[in-house]
Amino acid sequence: MELAIKLTQFFLSLSILIILHELGHFIPAKIFKTKVEKFYLFFDVKFSLFKKKIGETEYGIGWLPLGGYVKISGMIDESMDKEQMLEEPKPWEFRSKPAWQRLIIMLGGVTVNFILAFVIYIGMAFFYGESYIPNSELKDGILVTHPAIEKAGIKTGDKIISIDGDKIIKFDVSINEKLMTGKQVIIERDGKPIEIQLPLDIIDQLMKEKMRLLVSLRMPFAISEVPSDSPNKSVLKAKDLILSVDGVPVKYHDEVVAILQTKKGAQVQAVILRNQKELPLTLQVNAAGRIGVITGALGNQSINQLGIYKLNKEEYGLFESIPVGIEKGKDQLAGYVKQLQVIFNPDTGAYKGIGGFKAIFDIFPTQWSWEYFWSITAMLSIMLGVMNLLPIPALDGGHVMFVLFEMISGKKPSDKFMEYAQLVGFVLLISLLVFANGNDIYRAFLK
């Protein structure tokens, strides 16, 4: 069932993005009276799952879910229709249109991607508001969950003040993305600011461990399950919180773990919180320094009730949501561009982390959540827009590059040149696709 939920979200999100991207090309093409021969979701190599011709355009669904396309008459694209290009240009063909119209047609897809992302973020601000923990609430600092971050000099208990000069106001998962591409981090330790320079190959180091989070909130030792083989199954229950161990007050999970590691094979006196009452218990610590329970994170409501952190909840009206959503979109766009800059720098080793369809699939949760779904879809829409703007001939950005060259120089590249350029771009794209999905296979089965 969980797999079905992930697959449904994955294909629904990709389908929305592909259809709207191609509509971005289709609509201006129609406005400028350019013939569109095909409009396809997914690729119809050899055959299609569904097709229907309406007017001059064949609409269909292909069987190969690697993208989609519109086939515009008189345009050298992935179809490599050379026979058509040998004929005299027709007034309804792409190549017969003025350069400014061709530019608008080619920019239509990425324009829709960016607009979609911003509209989603505005809608999310309106429907869901914004919940966050102010960074000022982290008086005892953060929990470092990745050894590479600890090796770089950031420790559990440190408070992150800024990353690359950007002051941290809200603590959320985006702080992990900022650390991945960051260079300079200012932390506060024992009341004093310390500057830490992250190593250039920090992403390469991060990828050596299969951990999603680099840092997180310090949370209480909250028990979510007591297995039947636990030495403390008769005294502990789910939802218990440990408040002290051997007379030492403990507020966070990492503090409990540190004490238990010094009590291997011994009994300890503990105070737990159960149903809002404090209870003294005697716990058995096993030889590994554990008490045989499964811990879990607390929800936002529990965090608020226990007074661990003050959770801020912002509600926005329709007009208030617009600047909030636009700012969120701008931050995501800037963050992704920064990630690309890091990836294209070989010294960072970030290219090893490039993922394909499995990496995208893994982003979706196993439980259905419209909030998560739209958040991921908006992020993917920005990624799709930016990637399509890259100046690779087979992508929209490549076509835009040649049209701009024509507009500036007054010289239109020959059809033969465009054929060769398209072929080179296609080879590059296939190579990138093989590399990205090869990374997925390597990480899943060989690493």
C-alpha positions as CSV (number, residue, x, y, z in Angstrom):
1,M,0.0,0.0,0.0
2,E,2.8,2.4,0.9
3,L,4.5,1.7,-2.5
4,A,1.2,2.4,-4.3
5,I,0.9,5.7,-2.5
6,K,4.4,6.7,-3.4
7,L,3.9,5.6,-7.1
8,T,0.6,7.5,-7.3
9,Q,2.1,10.7,-6.0
10,F,5.2,10.3,-8.3
11,F,3.3,9.8,-11.5
12,L,0.6,12.4,-10.7
13,S,3.2,15.0,-9.9
14,L,5.3,14.2,-13.1
15,S,2.1,14.2,-15.2
16,I,1.0,17.6,-14.0
17,L,4.5,19.1,-14.6
18,I,4.9,17.6,-18.0
19,I,1.4,18.5,-19.3
20,L,1.7,22.1,-18.1
21,H,5.2,22.5,-19.4
22,E,4.2,21.3,-22.9
23,L,1.1,23.5,-22.7
24,G,3.5,26.4,-22.2
25,H,4.8,25.6,-25.7
26,F,1.5,24.6,-27.2
27,I,-0.5,27.7,-26.4
28,P,1.8,30.4,-27.8
29,A,2.4,28.1,-30.9
30,K,-1.4,28.1,-31.5
31,I,-1.6,31.9,-30.8
32,F,1.0,32.5,-33.5
33,K,-0.8,30.1,-35.9
34,T,1.9,27.5,-35.8
35,K,0.9,23.9,-36.6
36,V,1.3,21.5,-33.7
37,E,1.4,17.9,-35.0
38,K,1.5,16.0,-31.6
39,F,1.0,16.6,-27.9
40,Y,2.1,13.7,-25.8
41,L,2.4,12.8,-22.1
42,F,5.4,10.4,-22.0
43,F,7.2,9.2,-25.1
44,D,5.5,7.0,-27.7
45,V,8.5,5.1,-29.0
46,K,7.1,2.7,-31.6
47,F,3.6,2.8,-30.1
48,S,1.3,4.8,-27.7
49,L,-1.1,3.7,-25.0
50,F,-3.7,6.2,-26.1
51,K,-4.0,8.6,-29.0
52,K,-6.7,10.7,-30.5
53,K,-6.5,13.3,-33.3
54,I,-8.5,16.5,-32.7
55,G,-8.1,19.0,-35.5
56,E,-4.6,19.0,-36.8
57,T,-3.1,17.8,-33.5
58,E,-2.7,14.2,-32.3
59,Y,-3.0,14.0,-28.5
60,G,-1.7,10.9,-26.7
61,I,-0.1,9.1,-23.9
62,G,3.1,7.2,-24.5
63,W,4.4,4.1,-22.7
64,L,7.9,5.5,-21.8
65,P,7.5,7.8,-18.7
66,L,10.7,9.8,-19.3
67,G,9.0,13.1,-20.1
68,G,6.7,14.4,-22.8
69,Y,6.7,16.6,-25.9
70,V,4.9,18.7,-28.4
71,K,5.9,18.2,-32.1
72,I,5.8,21.6,-33.7
73,S,5.8,21.6,-37.5
74,G,8.9,23.0,-39.1
75,M,11.1,22.7,-36.0
76,I,14.2,20.5,-35.6
77,D,13.5,18.7,-32.3
78,E,14.0,15.2,-30.7
79,S,11.9,13.7,-33.6
80,M,14.8,14.6,-36.0
81,D,12.2,14.8,-38.9
82,K,14.7,15.7,-41.7
83,E,12.3,15.0,-44.5
84,Q,10.0,17.9,-43.5
85,M,13.0,20.2,-43.3
86,L,14.0,19.4,-46.9
87,E,10.7,20.9,-48.2
88,E,10.0,24.6,-48.8
89,P,9.0,26.4,-45.5
90,K,5.3,26.7,-45.1
91,P,3.7,29.8,-43.4
92,W,2.3,27.7,-40.6
93,E,5.7,26.2,-39.7
94,F,7.9,27.2,-36.7
95,R,10.9,28.1,-39.0
96,S,8.7,30.6,-40.9
97,K,7.8,32.6,-37.8
98,P,9.6,35.8,-36.7
99,A,12.4,35.2,-34.2
100,W,10.5,37.0,-31.4
101,Q,7.6,34.6,-31.8
102,R,9.9,31.5,-31.9
103,L,11.5,32.8,-28.7
104,I,8.2,33.1,-26.9
105,I,7.2,29.6,-28.0
106,M,10.4,28.1,-26.7
107,L,10.3,30.1,-23.4
108,G,6.7,29.1,-22.8
109,G,7.4,25.8,-21.1
110,V,9.9,27.1,-18.5
111,T,7.7,30.2,-17.9
112,V,4.8,27.9,-17.0
113,N,7.1,25.9,-14.7
114,F,8.1,28.9,-12.7
115,I,4.6,30.4,-12.6
116,L,3.2,27.0,-11.4
117,A,5.8,26.9,-8.6
118,F,5.0,30.4,-7.4
119,V,1.2,29.7,-7.6
120,I,1.6,26.5,-5.6
121,Y,3.6,28.4,-2.9
122,I,1.0,31.1,-2.8
123,G,-1.8,28.5,-2.5
124,M,0.1,26.7,0.3
125,A,0.6,29.9,2.3
126,F,-3.2,30.6,2.0
127,F,-4.5,27.0,2.7
128,Y,-1.9,25.8,5.2
129,G,-0.3,28.9,6.6
130,E,3.2,28.5,8.0
131,S,4.4,26.6,11.0
132,Y,8.0,27.1,12.2
133,I,10.2,27.2,15.3
134,P,12.1,30.5,15.6
135,N,15.8,30.0,15.7
136,S,15.9,32.0,18.9
137,E,14.0,29.2,20.6
138,L,16.9,26.8,20.2
139,K,18.6,28.0,23.4
140,D,20.4,24.6,23.8
141,G,21.4,24.5,20.1
142,I,20.9,21.8,17.5
143,L,21.5,18.1,17.2
144,V,24.3,17.1,14.7
145,T,23.1,13.9,13.0
146,H,25.8,13.5,10.3
147,P,29.5,12.7,11.1
148,A,30.7,14.9,8.2
149,I,29.1,18.0,9.8
150,E,30.7,17.2,13.2
151,K,34.0,16.6,11.5
152,A,33.7,20.1,9.9
153,G,33.5,21.6,13.4
154,I,29.8,21.9,14.2
155,K,28.8,20.1,17.4
156,T,25.6,19.1,19.1
157,G,24.6,22.1,21.3
158,D,25.9,24.7,18.9
159,K,23.4,27.3,17.7
160,I,23.6,28.2,14.0
161,I,23.5,31.9,13.6
162,S,24.1,32.3,9.8
163,I,25.1,30.4,6.7
164,D,27.0,32.4,4.0
165,G,26.0,35.6,5.6
166,D,22.2,34.8,5.6
167,K,20.9,35.0,9.2
168,I,18.9,32.0,10.3
169,I,15.5,33.3,11.5
170,K,13.4,30.1,11.2
171,F,14.6,26.6,12.0
172,D,13.3,24.1,9.4
173,V,14.5,21.4,7.1
174,S,15.8,24.0,4.6
175,I,18.7,24.6,6.9
176,N,20.1,21.2,5.8
177,E,20.0,22.3,2.1
178,K,21.8,25.5,3.0
179,L,24.5,23.6,4.9
180,M,25.0,21.3,1.9
181,T,25.9,24.2,-0.4
182,G,27.3,26.5,2.3
183,K,30.8,27.8,2.7
184,Q,30.9,29.8,5.9
185,V,28.8,29.0,9.0
186,I,28.7,31.2,12.1
187,I,27.7,29.3,15.2
188,E,27.3,30.3,18.8
189,R,29.0,28.0,21.4
190,D,29.1,28.8,25.1
191,G,27.8,32.3,24.3
192,K,30.6,33.1,21.9
193,P,30.4,33.3,18.0
194,I,32.7,31.0,16.1
195,E,33.3,31.0,12.3
196,I,33.5,27.7,10.6
197,Q,34.6,27.2,7.0
198,L,32.9,24.1,5.5
199,P,35.3,22.0,3.3
200,L,34.9,22.3,-0.5
201,D,34.0,18.6,-0.8
202,I,31.5,18.6,2.0
203,I,28.8,17.2,-0.3
204,D,31.1,14.3,-1.3
205,Q,31.7,13.6,2.4
206,L,27.9,13.8,3.2
207,M,27.1,11.2,0.5
208,K,29.3,8.6,2.2
209,E,26.6,8.1,4.8
210,K,23.0,7.3,4.0
211,M,21.5,10.1,6.1
212,R,18.9,12.6,4.9
213,L,19.3,15.1,7.7
214,L,22.6,16.8,8.7
215,V,21.2,18.7,11.7
216,S,17.9,18.6,13.5
217,L,16.1,19.8,16.6
218,R,17.2,18.3,19.9
219,M,14.2,16.4,21.1
220,P,13.2,14.6,24.4
221,F,13.8,10.9,24.8
222,A,10.2,9.9,23.8
223,I,9.3,6.2,23.6
224,S,7.2,5.2,20.7
225,E,7.3,1.4,21.2
226,V,8.5,-1.1,23.8
227,P,9.4,-4.4,22.0
228,S,8.4,-7.7,23.6
229,D,12.1,-8.7,24.0
230,S,13.0,-5.4,25.9
231,P,14.5,-5.8,29.4
232,N,12.2,-3.0,30.4
233,K,8.9,-4.2,28.8
234,S,7.2,-4.5,32.2
235,V,8.0,-0.9,33.3
236,L,8.0,1.3,30.2
237,K,5.2,2.2,27.9
238,A,4.7,4.0,24.6
239,K,4.6,7.8,25.0
240,D,6.8,7.8,28.1
241,L,9.3,10.6,28.3
242,I,12.5,10.3,30.3
243,L,13.1,13.3,32.5
244,S,16.2,12.1,34.6
245,V,18.7,9.3,34.8
246,D,20.5,8.5,38.1
247,G,19.5,11.8,39.5
248,V,20.8,13.8,36.5
249,P,18.0,15.9,34.8
250,V,17.8,15.2,31.1
251,K,16.0,17.3,28.6
252,Y,17.1,15.8,25.3
253,H,17.5,12.4,23.7
254,D,21.2,12.8,23.1
255,E,21.8,13.5,26.8
256,V,20.0,10.2,27.8
257,V,22.0,8.3,25.2
258,A,25.3,9.7,26.5
259,I,24.5,8.7,30.1
260,L,23.3,5.2,29.2
261,Q,26.6,4.6,27.3
262,T,28.4,4.9,30.7
263,K,26.0,2.5,32.4
264,K,26.3,-0.6,30.2
265,G,25.0,-3.7,31.9
266,A,23.8,-1.8,35.0
267,Q,20.6,-0.7,36.5
268,V,19.7,3.0,36.6
269,Q,17.1,5.0,38.5
270,A,15.0,7.1,36.1
271,V,12.1,9.5,36.3
272,I,9.6,9.4,33.4
273,L,6.7,11.5,32.4
274,R,3.5,9.5,31.8
275,N,0.0,11.0,31.4
276,Q,1.4,14.3,32.7
277,K,2.6,12.6,35.9
278,E,6.2,12.0,37.0
279,L,7.0,8.4,37.9
280,P,10.3,6.9,39.4
281,L,11.4,3.7,37.7
282,T,14.3,1.3,37.8
283,L,15.6,0.5,34.3
284,Q,17.9,-2.2,33.1
285,V,20.7,-1.1,30.6
286,N,22.0,-3.8,28.3
287,A,25.6,-4.5,27.3
288,A,25.3,-2.1,24.3
289,G,24.3,0.8,26.6
290,R,20.6,0.7,25.6
291,I,17.3,0.2,27.4
292,G,15.6,-1.7,24.5
293,V,13.0,0.7,23.3
294,I,12.2,2.4,20.0
295,T,12.1,6.2,20.2
296,G,10.2,8.6,18.0
297,A,9.8,12.3,17.2
298,L,7.1,14.4,18.9
299,G,4.5,16.2,16.9
300,N,4.3,20.0,16.8
301,Q,1.3,20.0,19.2
302,S,3.2,17.9,21.8
303,I,6.3,20.2,21.4
304,N,4.1,23.1,22.2
305,Q,2.3,21.4,25.1
306,L,5.5,20.3,26.8
307,G,7.0,23.8,26.4
308,I,10.1,22.4,24.7
309,Y,10.0,24.9,21.9
310,K,7.5,27.6,21.1
311,L,6.0,26.8,17.7
312,N,4.9,29.8,15.7
313,K,1.8,29.4,13.4
314,E,1.2,32.1,10.8
315,E,-2.2,32.3,9.0
316,Y,-2.4,34.3,5.8
317,G,-5.3,35.8,3.9
318,L,-5.4,35.6,0.1
319,F,-3.6,38.8,-0.5
320,E,-1.1,38.3,2.3
321,S,-0.3,34.9,0.8
322,I,1.0,36.4,-2.4
323,P,4.2,38.0,-1.1
324,V,4.8,35.1,1.2
325,G,4.5,32.6,-1.6
326,I,6.6,34.7,-4.0
327,E,9.4,34.9,-1.3
328,K,9.2,31.2,-0.8
329,G,9.5,30.6,-4.5
330,K,12.4,33.0,-4.8
331,D,14.3,31.2,-2.0
332,Q,13.7,27.8,-3.6
333,L,14.8,29.1,-7.0
334,A,18.0,30.7,-5.6
335,G,18.7,27.6,-3.6
336,Y,18.5,25.3,-6.6
337,V,20.6,27.5,-8.8
338,K,23.2,27.4,-6.0
339,Q,23.0,23.6,-5.9
340,L,23.7,23.5,-9.7
341,Q,26.7,25.7,-9.3
342,V,28.1,23.3,-6.7
343,I,27.3,20.3,-8.9
344,F,29.1,21.8,-11.9
345,N,32.3,22.4,-9.8
346,P,34.1,19.0,-10.0
347,D,36.2,19.8,-6.9
348,T,33.1,19.5,-4.7
349,G,32.3,15.9,-5.8
350,A,28.7,16.9,-5.8
351,Y,28.1,15.4,-9.2
352,K,28.3,12.0,-7.5
353,G,25.0,12.8,-5.8
354,I,23.1,13.5,-9.0
355,G,20.0,11.2,-9.0
356,G,17.5,10.1,-11.5
357,F,13.9,8.9,-11.3
358,K,14.5,6.8,-8.2
359,A,15.9,9.8,-6.4
360,I,12.8,11.8,-7.3
361,F,10.5,8.8,-6.3
362,D,12.2,8.6,-2.9
363,I,11.3,12.2,-2.1
364,F,7.6,11.3,-1.9
365,P,6.3,10.1,1.5
366,T,4.6,6.8,2.1
367,Q,1.6,8.5,3.6
368,W,-0.7,10.7,1.5
369,S,-0.4,14.3,2.3
370,W,-1.6,17.0,-0.1
371,E,0.6,19.6,1.7
372,Y,3.8,17.5,1.1
373,F,2.6,16.6,-2.5
374,W,2.2,20.2,-3.5
375,S,5.4,21.2,-1.8
376,I,7.4,18.6,-3.7
377,T,5.6,19.4,-7.0
378,A,6.5,23.0,-6.7
379,M,10.1,22.2,-6.0
380,L,10.3,19.8,-9.0
381,S,8.6,22.5,-11.2
382,I,11.5,24.9,-10.3
383,M,14.0,22.1,-11.0
384,L,12.4,21.3,-14.4
385,G,12.3,25.0,-15.3
386,V,16.0,25.6,-14.5
387,M,17.2,22.4,-16.1
388,N,15.3,23.2,-19.3
389,L,17.0,26.6,-19.5
390,L,20.5,25.0,-19.6
391,P,22.1,25.9,-23.0
392,I,22.0,22.3,-24.3
393,P,20.7,22.1,-27.9
394,A,18.1,19.4,-27.2
395,L,16.6,21.4,-24.3
396,D,14.5,24.6,-24.5
397,G,17.6,26.6,-23.4
398,G,19.5,25.4,-26.5
399,H,16.8,26.6,-28.8
400,V,16.6,29.9,-27.0
401,M,20.3,30.3,-27.3
402,F,20.2,29.9,-31.1
403,V,17.2,32.2,-31.5
404,L,18.9,34.9,-29.4
405,F,22.1,34.5,-31.6
406,E,19.9,35.0,-34.6
407,M,18.2,38.1,-33.1
408,I,21.6,39.7,-32.2
409,S,23.6,38.8,-35.2
410,G,20.9,38.8,-37.8
411,K,22.1,35.4,-39.1
412,K,19.9,32.3,-38.7
413,P,21.8,29.0,-38.2
414,S,21.3,26.6,-41.1
415,D,19.0,23.6,-40.8
416,K,22.0,21.3,-41.2
417,F,23.8,23.0,-38.3
418,M,20.6,22.7,-36.2
419,E,20.4,19.0,-37.0
420,Y,23.9,18.4,-35.9
421,A,23.4,20.5,-32.8
422,Q,20.3,18.7,-31.9
423,L,22.1,15.3,-32.3
424,V,24.9,16.5,-30.0
425,G,22.4,17.7,-27.5
426,F,20.5,14.5,-27.6
427,V,23.6,12.5,-26.9
428,L,24.5,14.8,-24.0
429,L,21.0,14.4,-22.5
430,I,21.1,10.6,-22.8
431,S,24.5,10.6,-21.2
432,L,23.2,12.7,-18.3
433,L,20.2,10.4,-18.0
434,V,22.3,7.3,-17.9
435,F,24.7,8.9,-15.4
436,A,22.0,10.1,-13.1
437,N,20.0,6.8,-13.1
438,G,23.3,4.9,-12.9
439,N,24.0,6.7,-9.7
440,D,20.7,5.6,-8.4
441,I,21.4,2.0,-9.2
442,Y,24.9,2.2,-7.7
443,R,23.6,3.7,-4.4
444,A,20.8,1.2,-4.2
445,F,22.6,-2.1,-5.0
446,L,26.3,-1.7,-5.0
447,K,27.3,0.9,-2.4
